[in-house]
Amino acid sequence: MHDTLYLPQQPPQAVPVEGLSMPDPATGFARVPERVPVLLDCAPELVDVLASGPGYVAYSVFDCEGPANPAAMVAVAAVSGVAFDSEDEDTVLRGAVLVVTG
């Protein structure tokens, strides 16, 4: 597994994989491990499973009003196949984003 934390206006940071997990292969359900809100620096109830699929899960902070995170938009688009439009406020990723790939 590879885990990368994307913080706005900072280079991507590799984070240790301990305590993180991939979506359940049978159901596709992506749970939120206890470590995720710590890495995203938010309350557990604010963690959003942004996208998940076979081999990846991306977490963000629900309804974050922080700065745009273009590096996270590129990373999530690469694993999910869903493009983000930096001109569309409804699709811009903001704040911290954690991408876990397997």
Residue, then its C-alpha position, 0 to 999 in steps of 0.5 A: m500500500h502507498d499512502t500520500l497526504y496532500l496539503p494545500q501549497q505543500p509537496p505531497q507527503a508519504v505517510p506510514v501505512e499502519g492503521l490504514s486500509m483499502p476498501d473491502p474487496a467484496t462490498g467496495f465499502a471504504r471505512v474510515p480508520e481512526r488514523v485518518p482524521v488525525l492525518l487530516d487534522c479534523a474531527p472524525e465526523l468531518v472525514d469524507v470518503l471522497a472516492s473509492g474503488p478497487g485499489y484506492v480510497a481518497y479521504s477529504v474533509f467534508d465541506c472544507e473552506g480551506p485553500a484549493n488543493p491542485a496536487a490532490m485534484v491531480a492525484v485523485a483524478a489519476v486513481s479514480g478517472v474523474a477529472f476536476d475542473s479548477e474553474d468549477e467551485d463545486t469540483v475544486l478540492r480544498g484542504a487536506v486530502l489523503v490518498v491510499t492506493g494498493 
